[in-house]
Amino acid sequence: MEFSGTHQAFRDRWAKTDDEMCKHSMSFHLHNTLRKEFFASYLYLLEQIPLVKLYAVTCEYIKGEKQFYYRAQNFYKDVPASEEGMMGDFVEISEIDLEGSRQFLKKFVGPGKAGTKRALDCGCGIGRVSKGVLFPVFESMEMLDMMEEFILHAHEVYLGDYADRVEAYYLYNLQEFSPLTKRYDVIWLQWVACHLTDKDLMEFLMRAKQSLRPNGVIFIKDNMARQGCKLDPIDSSIIRHLDIMKNIIQTAGLTILDVEKQEGFPEAIVPVWMIAMH
């Protein structure tokens, strides 16, 4: 990565600080906690945000829940259950996004590849990706989201006749969800990996790998930073550089099959990449 030299100097400086820091100090505690939760990202984040502030918006607990997730839950309470809400006011690129996903999925599903029995849509929202990409391919779907309003709208309104082919809806936070083993041909995560800490994303991917049927594939489609990482403390999303995301995936023990950039989006939008793995 083009910024690796600067980042390595920062990493070396923190390593020196670690050696000299009193292990019983509050600074060490905060730093050590961040390093566990954001093992692939924390140094990039510390280049932008002071340690104390970064800890407060990520690892600090509010009402028994980690603030990183508490803030996201609060943010989505105000997001309307509509395509506009799901696309963050970029609804005009929705069809471009769906077509890119269809073409990428097509590479991995079919004879000698992943089957078409069942898929899981993680962070499904109202079912935009399920309806536009997954239902036309798979016999049945299971859908997961942390917002009850989104799931109800999907079932009662948005999915139409496709709702009859939903085997299960899961009202869960992804970091707490354990899918059944050997159940899915495809697991799709779109614009949801960015809402997990590095540690929770890694651990979910490990569980997801065990839930794949033979030749099954996991897909991540998400915003990727042009360099380093960027944290949005409002909706608790972390945009990682593609190489950082690959690090988390490989640490989880998965093999990356293919990586492709979503084309056709305006240049002003953060780059979106698709990753297939098993």
C-alpha positions in Angstrom: 0.0 0.0 0.0 1.3 3.4 -0.9 0.9 4.7 2.7 2.7 1.7 4.3 5.9 3.6 5.0 4.2 6.3 7.0 2.1 3.7 8.8 5.2 1.5 9.6 6.8 4.5 11.3 3.7 5.0 13.3 3.6 1.3 14.2 7.3 1.4 15.4 6.5 4.4 17.5 3.7 2.6 19.2 5.8 -0.5 19.7 8.3 1.7 21.6 5.5 3.2 23.7 4.3 -0.3 24.6 7.7 -1.3 25.9 8.0 1.7 28.1 4.4 2.0 29.2 3.4 1.0 32.7 1.2 -2.1 32.3 -1.0 -1.0 35.1 -1.7 2.4 33.7 -5.1 3.4 32.3 -3.5 4.2 28.9 -2.2 0.7 28.6 -5.6 -0.7 29.4 -7.3 1.4 26.8 -4.6 0.6 24.2 -4.7 -3.1 24.9 -8.5 -3.3 24.7 -8.4 -1.4 21.3 -5.7 -3.7 20.0 -7.8 -6.8 20.8 -11.1 -5.4 19.3 -9.5 -3.8 16.2 -6.4 -5.9 15.7 -6.1 -5.1 12.0 -7.3 -1.4 12.1 -6.4 0.2 15.5 -3.1 1.8 14.5 -4.6 3.4 11.4 -7.4 4.7 13.6 -5.0 6.1 16.2 -3.3 8.1 13.5 -6.5 10.1 13.2 -8.2 9.9 16.7 -6.6 10.3 20.1 -6.6 7.1 22.2 -9.1 8.3 24.8 -11.6 9.5 22.3 -11.2 6.4 20.1 -11.8 4.1 23.1 -14.9 6.1 24.1 -16.6 5.7 20.7 -15.7 2.0 20.2 -15.0 -0.1 23.3 -16.7 1.8 26.2 -19.9 0.3 27.4 -23.3 2.0 27.7 -26.2 0.3 29.4 -24.3 -3.0 29.2 -23.6 -2.7 25.5 -20.4 -1.7 23.7 -20.8 1.9 22.5 -19.7 0.9 19.0 -22.9 -1.1 18.6 -25.1 1.1 20.8 -24.5 4.0 18.5 -25.3 2.0 15.4 -28.6 0.8 16.8 -29.6 4.3 17.7 -28.6 5.6 14.2 -30.8 3.1 12.4 -33.8 3.8 14.5 -34.1 7.0 12.4 -33.5 5.4 9.0 -36.8 4.9 7.1 -37.7 1.3 6.0 -37.4 2.1 2.3 -35.0 1.8 -0.6 -34.0 5.4 0.0 -33.2 4.6 3.6 -31.2 1.5 2.7 -29.2 3.4 0.1 -28.5 6.5 2.2 -30.1 8.8 -0.3 -28.1 7.2 -3.2 -31.1 5.3 -4.5 -30.2 6.2 -8.1 -27.3 3.7 -8.0 -29.3 0.9 -6.5 -29.8 -1.0 -9.8 -26.1 -0.5 -10.8 -25.2 -2.1 -7.4 -27.7 -5.0 -7.8 -26.4 -5.8 -11.3 -22.8 -5.8 -10.2 -23.8 -8.2 -7.4 -25.7 -10.5 -9.8 -22.7 -10.8 -12.1 -20.3 -11.4 -9.3 -22.5 -14.1 -7.7 -22.9 -15.8 -11.1 -19.2 -16.7 -11.1 -19.6 -19.0 -8.0 -23.1 -20.6 -8.3 -24.1 -23.4 -10.6 -23.0 -26.9 -11.6 -19.8 -27.9 -9.9 -20.0 -24.7 -7.8 -22.2 -23.5 -5.0 -25.7 -24.9 -5.0 -29.0 -23.0 -5.1 -30.9 -24.5 -2.2 -30.6 -21.8 0.5 -28.9 -18.4 1.1 -28.5 -16.2 4.1 -28.7 -12.4 3.8 -26.9 -10.7 6.7 -27.9 -7.2 7.5 -30.7 -7.6 5.1 -32.6 -4.4 5.9 -35.9 -4.4 4.0 -34.6 -7.1 1.6 -33.3 -5.0 -1.3 -30.4 -7.4 -2.1 -32.5 -10.5 -1.3 -35.2 -9.4 -3.7 -32.9 -8.1 -6.5 -30.0 -10.6 -6.3 -30.7 -13.7 -4.2 -34.3 -14.7 -4.6 -34.0 -15.2 -8.4 -31.2 -17.7 -7.8 -32.0 -19.6 -4.6 -34.9 -21.8 -3.7 -35.3 -20.4 -0.2 -33.8 -17.5 1.8 -33.1 -16.7 5.5 -32.8 -13.1 6.4 -31.1 -11.4 9.4 -31.2 -7.8 10.6 -31.0 -6.0 14.0 -33.9 -3.7 13.2 -37.4 -5.2 13.7 -39.0 -2.4 11.6 -36.9 -3.4 8.5 -37.8 -7.1 8.8 -41.5 -6.4 9.3 -41.5 -4.1 6.2 -39.7 -6.8 4.2 -42.1 -9.5 5.1 -45.4 -7.5 4.9 -44.7 -5.2 2.0 -41.4 -5.1 0.2 -40.8 -8.7 -0.7 -44.3 -9.4 -2.1 -44.7 -13.1 -3.2 -41.0 -13.7 -2.4 -41.9 -13.6 1.3 -43.4 -17.1 0.9 -40.0 -18.5 0.2 -38.4 -17.0 3.4 -37.7 -19.9 5.8 -36.7 -17.8 8.7 -36.2 -14.2 9.8 -33.6 -13.5 12.5 -33.8 -10.4 14.6 -30.2 -10.4 15.7 -27.0 -8.4 15.9 -24.6 -10.1 13.6 -21.8 -10.3 16.3 -24.2 -12.4 18.4 -25.5 -14.7 15.7 -24.4 -18.3 15.3 -25.7 -19.9 12.1 -26.5 -23.6 12.0 -23.7 -25.8 10.6 -23.7 -26.9 6.9 -26.9 -25.0 6.1 -26.2 -22.4 3.4 -24.9 -22.4 -0.1 -24.2 -18.6 0.0 -23.9 -16.1 2.9 -24.1 -12.5 1.7 -22.9 -9.6 3.9 -23.5 -6.2 2.3 -22.8 -2.9 4.1 -22.7 -4.7 7.4 -19.1 -5.9 7.9 -18.3 -2.2 8.4 -20.5 -2.2 11.5 -18.4 -4.9 13.3 -15.2 -4.6 15.2 -12.3 -6.5 13.6 -12.5 -9.2 16.3 -16.3 -9.7 15.9 -16.0 -9.8 12.1 -13.3 -12.4 12.3 -15.2 -14.5 14.7 -18.5 -14.3 12.7 -16.6 -15.3 9.6 -15.2 -18.4 11.4 -18.8 -19.4 12.4 -20.1 -18.6 8.9 -17.5 -20.9 7.4 -18.8 -23.8 9.4 -22.3 -23.1 8.2 -21.5 -23.5 4.5 -22.8 -26.5 2.5 -20.3 -28.2 0.1 -18.8 -25.6 -2.3 -20.6 -22.8 -0.4 -19.3 -19.2 -0.6 -19.4 -16.2 1.7 -19.6 -12.8 0.0 -18.7 -9.4 1.6 -19.6 -6.3 -0.4 -18.7 -3.1 1.4 -17.2 0.4 1.3 -13.4 0.2 1.3 -11.2 3.2 2.2 -8.7 4.5 -0.4 -6.1 4.3 2.4 -6.0 3.2 6.0 -9.3 3.2 7.9 -11.9 5.8 8.5 -14.3 5.7 11.5 -17.7 7.3 11.4 -18.7 7.8 15.1 -22.3 8.7 14.2 -23.4 5.4 12.7 -20.4 3.4 14.1 -19.1 2.2 10.8 -15.5 1.6 10.0 -14.3 1.8 6.4 -11.2 -0.4 5.9 -8.7 -0.5 3.1 -9.1 -3.7 1.0 -5.8 -5.0 2.3 -7.0 -4.6 5.9 -10.2 -6.5 5.1 -8.2 -9.2 3.5 -6.1 -9.5 6.7 -9.2 -10.1 8.8 -10.6 -12.6 6.4 -7.3 -14.6 6.2 -6.9 -14.4 10.0 -10.4 -16.0 10.3 -9.0 -19.0 8.3 -10.9 -18.4 5.0 -9.5 -18.5 1.5 -10.3 -15.6 -0.8 -11.6 -16.8 -4.1 -11.9 -13.5 -6.0 -12.0 -9.7 -5.5 -13.8 -7.2 -7.7 -14.5 -3.5 -7.6 -18.1 -2.4 -8.2 -18.0 -0.2 -11.3 -20.4 2.5 -12.4 -20.6 4.4 -9.1 -19.9 8.2 -9.0 -16.3 9.1 -8.2 -17.4 11.0 -5.1 -18.7 7.8 -3.5 -16.3 5.7 -1.4 -15.1 2.7 -3.5 -17.1 -0.5 -3.0 -15.5 -3.9 -3.4 -16.9 -7.4 -3.5 -15.0 -10.3 -2.0 -15.8 -14.0 -2.4 -14.3 -16.5 0.1 -14.8 -20.0 1.6 
